Amino acid sequence: MNGARLAIDGEMTIYTVDALKAQLLAAMPADGHLTLDLAAVGMADSAGLQLLLAAGREAEARGGALALAAPSAVLRELLALAGVTDRFASAPEPAAGVEPIPAAPAAEPAAEEIAP
């Protein structure tokens, strides 16, 4: 698949997807052909899955497709559990020479104050 290549490093969780979404949309070319190198994703949850699905829909809306290169074991398991593995094209190798987008550090949920 020709087009833009982007690598994501770190987490794809509820704490990081807002920043990742902005970066993915900025990297999405007009023709919608985008390959994501996901080898360095160490943690992902349903928000990360939702981000991938939304990026795939955006790529299709632009006339292209989202391809996943070397998804980590965590992502492969998440995609399989959700039954969406076949929704994405597979890229044969990681995006060599592409600087990864570091996921924003996971923010700790705010502790609720307990009244005495």
C-alpha positions in Angstrom: 0.0 0.0 0.0 1.3 3.4 -0.9 0.7 6.5 1.1 1.7 7.9 4.5 3.2 5.8 7.2 3.0 6.5 10.9 4.3 4.7 13.9 2.7 4.7 17.4 4.8 4.1 20.5 3.3 3.4 23.9 -0.3 3.2 24.9 -3.6 3.4 23.0 -5.9 3.9 25.9 -8.6 6.2 27.2 -5.9 8.4 28.6 -4.0 8.8 25.3 -6.5 8.5 22.4 -7.4 12.2 22.2 -3.9 13.3 21.5 -3.4 10.3 19.1 -6.6 11.1 17.3 -5.4 14.6 16.5 -2.1 13.3 15.3 -3.7 10.5 13.2 -6.0 13.0 11.5 -3.2 15.4 10.8 -1.1 12.5 9.2 -4.0 11.2 7.1 -3.3 12.1 3.5 -6.1 13.4 1.2 -6.3 10.1 -0.6 -6.8 8.2 2.7 -4.0 5.7 2.3 -2.3 5.4 5.7 -0.2 2.6 7.2 0.2 2.5 11.0 3.2 0.7 12.6 1.8 -0.6 15.8 4.7 -2.8 16.9 5.6 -0.6 19.9 2.1 -0.4 21.4 2.3 -1.9 24.8 -1.2 -1.3 26.1 -4.5 -0.8 24.4 -8.1 -0.7 25.5 -11.5 -0.3 23.9 -10.8 3.4 23.4 -7.7 2.5 21.3 -9.8 0.0 19.3 -12.4 2.7 18.8 -9.7 5.0 17.5 -8.5 2.4 15.0 -12.0 1.8 13.7 -12.6 5.6 13.4 -9.4 6.1 11.5 -10.3 3.2 9.2 -13.7 4.9 8.5 -12.0 8.2 7.8 -9.5 6.5 5.4 -12.4 4.9 3.6 -14.3 8.2 3.4 -11.2 9.7 1.7 -11.1 6.8 -0.8 -8.3 4.9 0.8 -7.7 2.3 3.5 -6.0 2.0 6.8 -3.3 -0.7 7.0 -1.8 -2.1 10.1 1.9 -3.0 10.1 3.2 -5.3 12.8 0.5 -4.8 15.4 1.7 -5.8 18.9 0.5 -8.9 20.6 -1.8 -6.7 22.7 -3.4 -5.2 19.7 -3.7 -8.5 17.8 -5.5 -10.0 20.8 -7.8 -7.0 21.1 -8.7 -7.0 17.4 -9.4 -10.7 17.5 -11.5 -10.5 20.6 -13.6 -7.7 19.0 -13.9 -9.7 15.8 -12.5 -6.9 13.6 -9.2 -8.3 12.4 -10.5 -8.4 8.9 -11.6 -4.7 8.9 -8.0 -3.6 8.3 -5.5 -4.3 5.5 -2.2 -5.8 6.6 1.1 -4.1 5.8 4.0 -6.6 5.3 6.5 -4.9 7.6 6.8 -2.1 10.2 7.3 1.4 8.9 11.1 1.4 8.7 12.7 4.8 9.3 9.5 6.4 10.5 9.7 8.3 13.8 7.1 6.9 16.2 4.5 9.2 17.8 4.9 8.7 21.5 1.6 8.3 23.2 1.0 11.0 25.8 1.9 9.7 29.2 -1.1 8.1 30.8 -2.8 10.5 33.1 -3.8 9.1 36.5 -7.5 9.5 37.2 -8.2 12.3 39.6 -8.7 11.1 43.1 -12.0 12.1 44.6 -11.8 14.1 47.8 -13.6 12.4 50.6 -15.4 14.7 53.0 -14.7 14.0 56.7 
